[in-house]
């Protein structure tokens, strides 16, 4: 699959950085984004802008007024509509070269088992640990890299899980009994972390730079600081056996 003249012009500023060959790698790549809230709307927007060839989006929720403070894909005209359907409509207008497949349904083991095996990279844009650990389990089983981000208030964290090379998400974040709860967050926090998730995806696909494998980036918006925490152990053998 080659880049058209229109795509070469569209991605001109990016090709000047990563090169034509790496832009083609993005075009030939498939990415799964689970969750289309604050993180997911930002991540999917920039994945489409960057020229990922095939994007699979999963979210079963509808747009609510309280979403608009941070979820940049939606407007008041979308209230009550399925987020996944709105996302496809908006993102297709942004870049019609990208194949966008949406599932406006709950992410389950059955659905995830079908989708994870079809993609090159998975993006965790979720807001609860229960579903995160399910996604983590599937990434581990299918040996697919998983880019994780989490946000709350002015704070967030980011890491990239590579099965066989890093601990799984459950090893890193010891959440014994995941409980769903409302997460309060400043509008800008998911924007910062969502963009960084896409940066990790681009690096994973192109091989440029260094991803956050065995590292956690910790963001503090109150102090404008980014700290890197090293993960010492990569022994992950029994979590999902």
VEXNURO-388731 format. One record per residue (C-alpha): x, y, z; residue number from 0. Coordinates in steps of 0.05 Angstrom, whole numbers, plus 5000, padded with zeros to 4 digits. Layout:
# residues N
<<X; Y; Z>; NUM>
...
This chain:
# residues 241
<<5000; 5000; 5000>; 0>
<<5030; 5067; 4978>; 1>
<<5018; 5139; 4998>; 2>
<<4977; 5180; 4950>; 3>
<<4999; 5249; 4928>; 4>
<<4944; 5278; 4973>; 5>
<<4971; 5240; 5033>; 6>
<<5042; 5262; 5018>; 7>
<<5018; 5334; 5019>; 8>
<<4974; 5323; 5081>; 9>
<<5031; 5293; 5122>; 10>
<<5085; 5337; 5093>; 11>
<<5107; 5369; 5160>; 12>
<<5109; 5300; 5193>; 13>
<<5145; 5266; 5136>; 14>
<<5198; 5319; 5144>; 15>
<<5211; 5291; 5214>; 16>
<<5199; 5215; 5208>; 17>
<<5210; 5203; 5134>; 18>
<<5167; 5174; 5079>; 19>
<<5181; 5102; 5097>; 20>
<<5157; 5112; 5169>; 21>
<<5096; 5149; 5146>; 22>
<<5079; 5089; 5103>; 23>
<<5087; 5045; 5165>; 24>
<<5034; 5086; 5200>; 25>
<<4988; 5079; 5140>; 26>
<<4996; 5003; 5141>; 27>
<<4984; 4998; 5216>; 28>
<<4921; 4982; 5255>; 29>
<<4906; 5009; 5325>; 30>
<<4851; 4992; 5375>; 31>
<<4827; 5047; 5422>; 32>
<<4782; 5024; 5479>; 33>
<<4744; 5083; 5510>; 34>
<<4723; 5147; 5476>; 35>
<<4721; 5194; 5535>; 36>
<<4773; 5247; 5552>; 37>
<<4833; 5204; 5535>; 38>
<<4801; 5167; 5477>; 39>
<<4773; 5227; 5441>; 40>
<<4841; 5261; 5443>; 41>
<<4880; 5198; 5425>; 42>
<<4835; 5179; 5367>; 43>
<<4836; 5250; 5339>; 44>
<<4912; 5251; 5337>; 45>
<<4919; 5180; 5311>; 46>
<<4875; 5199; 5253>; 47>
<<4912; 5264; 5243>; 48>
<<4979; 5227; 5243>; 49>
<<4956; 5179; 5189>; 50>
<<4945; 5112; 5223>; 51>
<<4914; 5069; 5168>; 52>
<<4862; 5031; 5207>; 53>
<<4830; 5051; 5272>; 54>
<<4782; 5008; 5313>; 55>
<<4742; 5045; 5367>; 56>
<<4701; 5015; 5423>; 57>
<<4654; 5052; 5470>; 58>
<<4582; 5037; 5490>; 59>
<<4565; 5104; 5522>; 60>
<<4526; 5164; 5497>; 61>
<<4548; 5237; 5498>; 62>
<<4527; 5273; 5561>; 63>
<<4533; 5347; 5578>; 64>
<<4586; 5334; 5632>; 65>
<<4630; 5302; 5578>; 66>
<<4640; 5366; 5539>; 67>
<<4688; 5396; 5590>; 68>
<<4743; 5349; 5566>; 69>
<<4720; 5303; 5510>; 70>
<<4739; 5343; 5448>; 71>
<<4704; 5301; 5395>; 72>
<<4634; 5322; 5417>; 73>
<<4589; 5383; 5418>; 74>
<<4520; 5400; 5446>; 75>
<<4490; 5376; 5381>; 76>
<<4514; 5305; 5398>; 77>
<<4480; 5299; 5466>; 78>
<<4446; 5231; 5472>; 79>
<<4482; 5201; 5412>; 80>
<<4529; 5142; 5416>; 81>
<<4600; 5166; 5424>; 82>
<<4628; 5114; 5376>; 83>
<<4581; 5136; 5320>; 84>
<<4596; 5209; 5330>; 85>
<<4671; 5194; 5332>; 86>
<<4668; 5158; 5265>; 87>
<<4629; 5215; 5233>; 88>
<<4676; 5269; 5259>; 89>
<<4742; 5232; 5248>; 90>
<<4723; 5211; 5177>; 91>
<<4715; 5284; 5159>; 92>
<<4783; 5300; 5190>; 93>
<<4819; 5247; 5149>; 94>
<<4780; 5205; 5098>; 95>
<<4843; 5164; 5084>; 96>
<<4837; 5128; 5150>; 97>
<<4792; 5066; 5156>; 98>
<<4751; 5075; 5219>; 99>
<<4713; 5016; 5248>; 100>
<<4670; 5028; 5309>; 101>
<<4635; 4984; 5360>; 102>
<<4583; 5023; 5400>; 103>
<<4579; 4968; 5452>; 104>
<<4610; 4946; 5517>; 105>
<<4681; 4919; 5514>; 106>
<<4677; 4846; 5534>; 107>
<<4722; 4785; 5533>; 108>
<<4686; 4759; 5471>; 109>
<<4691; 4824; 5432>; 110>
<<4762; 4838; 5455>; 111>
<<4785; 4769; 5435>; 112>
<<4763; 4783; 5364>; 113>
<<4791; 4853; 5359>; 114>
<<4859; 4850; 5394>; 115>
<<4886; 4798; 5346>; 116>
<<4871; 4845; 5287>; 117>
<<4914; 4904; 5309>; 118>
<<4987; 4923; 5318>; 119>
<<4978; 4967; 5380>; 120>
<<4925; 4975; 5434>; 121>
<<4909; 5041; 5469>; 122>
<<4879; 5040; 5538>; 123>
<<4834; 5101; 5542>; 124>
<<4790; 5074; 5598>; 125>
<<4768; 5102; 5664>; 126>
<<4762; 5038; 5705>; 127>
<<4810; 4983; 5727>; 128>
<<4762; 4926; 5716>; 129>
<<4760; 4936; 5640>; 130>
<<4833; 4956; 5639>; 131>
<<4854; 4890; 5668>; 132>
<<4811; 4853; 5617>; 133>
<<4845; 4892; 5561>; 134>
<<4913; 4878; 5594>; 135>
<<4896; 4803; 5596>; 136>
<<4880; 4802; 5522>; 137>
<<4943; 4841; 5505>; 138>
<<4984; 4791; 5545>; 139>
<<4950; 4732; 5511>; 140>
<<4958; 4758; 5440>; 141>
<<5027; 4789; 5453>; 142>
<<5006; 4859; 5431>; 143>
<<5036; 4924; 5459>; 144>
<<4989; 4963; 5503>; 145>
<<4995; 5037; 5515>; 146>
<<4964; 5055; 5582>; 147>
<<4945; 5123; 5611>; 148>
<<4904; 5142; 5671>; 149>
<<4882; 5211; 5695>; 150>
<<4852; 5244; 5756>; 151>
<<4850; 5317; 5776>; 152>
<<4914; 5352; 5752>; 153>
<<4952; 5285; 5751>; 154>
<<4964; 5227; 5704>; 155>
<<5008; 5168; 5688>; 156>
<<5032; 5135; 5625>; 157>
<<5067; 5070; 5609>; 158>
<<5075; 5021; 5551>; 159>
<<5066; 4947; 5564>; 160>
<<5103; 4899; 5518>; 161>
<<5087; 4826; 5535>; 162>
<<5150; 4786; 5547>; 163>
<<5191; 4849; 5559>; 164>
<<5154; 4887; 5613>; 165>
<<5108; 4869; 5671>; 166>
<<5034; 4869; 5654>; 167>
<<4989; 4925; 5679>; 168>
<<4964; 4883; 5737>; 169>
<<5036; 4872; 5761>; 170>
<<5050; 4947; 5760>; 171>
<<4986; 4973; 5790>; 172>
<<4965; 4928; 5848>; 173>
<<4891; 4942; 5850>; 174>
<<4862; 4885; 5890>; 175>
<<4788; 4898; 5881>; 176>
<<4774; 4947; 5824>; 177>
<<4714; 4991; 5839>; 178>
<<4681; 5036; 5787>; 179>
<<4675; 5108; 5811>; 180>
<<4667; 5178; 5783>; 181>
<<4736; 5207; 5768>; 182>
<<4741; 5282; 5774>; 183>
<<4790; 5312; 5725>; 184>
<<4813; 5380; 5700>; 185>
<<4798; 5391; 5626>; 186>
<<4871; 5393; 5604>; 187>
<<4896; 5330; 5639>; 188>
<<4867; 5278; 5590>; 189>
<<4890; 5323; 5533>; 190>
<<4962; 5319; 5556>; 191>
<<4961; 5244; 5569>; 192>
<<4920; 5227; 5507>; 193>
<<4971; 5262; 5462>; 194>
<<5028; 5226; 5497>; 195>
<<4993; 5160; 5485>; 196>
<<4993; 5174; 5410>; 197>
<<5067; 5192; 5413>; 198>
<<5080; 5123; 5443>; 199>
<<5039; 5090; 5387>; 200>
<<5078; 5127; 5333>; 201>
<<5144; 5106; 5364>; 202>
<<5121; 5033; 5371>; 203>
<<5100; 5029; 5298>; 204>
<<5159; 5066; 5267>; 205>
<<5214; 5043; 5315>; 206>
<<5236; 5115; 5324>; 207>
<<5258; 5137; 5393>; 208>
<<5247; 5103; 5460>; 209>
<<5180; 5081; 5488>; 210>
<<5161; 5078; 5561>; 211>
<<5174; 5003; 5569>; 212>
<<5192; 4987; 5642>; 213>
<<5180; 5060; 5658>; 214>
<<5122; 5102; 5683>; 215>
<<5115; 5175; 5665>; 216>
<<5082; 5213; 5721>; 217>
<<5050; 5280; 5703>; 218>
<<5034; 5335; 5753>; 219>
<<4997; 5393; 5722>; 220>
<<5000; 5435; 5785>; 221>
<<5076; 5439; 5781>; 222>
<<5083; 5428; 5705>; 223>
<<5128; 5368; 5720>; 224>
<<5141; 5302; 5684>; 225>
<<5177; 5249; 5724>; 226>
<<5200; 5180; 5700>; 227>
<<5196; 5122; 5749>; 228>
<<5236; 5060; 5731>; 229>
<<5202; 4992; 5738>; 230>
<<5254; 4945; 5764>; 231>
<<5222; 4877; 5754>; 232>
<<5199; 4849; 5687>; 233>
<<5181; 4781; 5714>; 234>
<<5109; 4770; 5693>; 235>
<<5090; 4698; 5682>; 236>
<<5030; 4679; 5723>; 237>
<<4980; 4737; 5724>; 238>
<<4937; 4710; 5668>; 239>
<<4954; 4636; 5665>; 240>
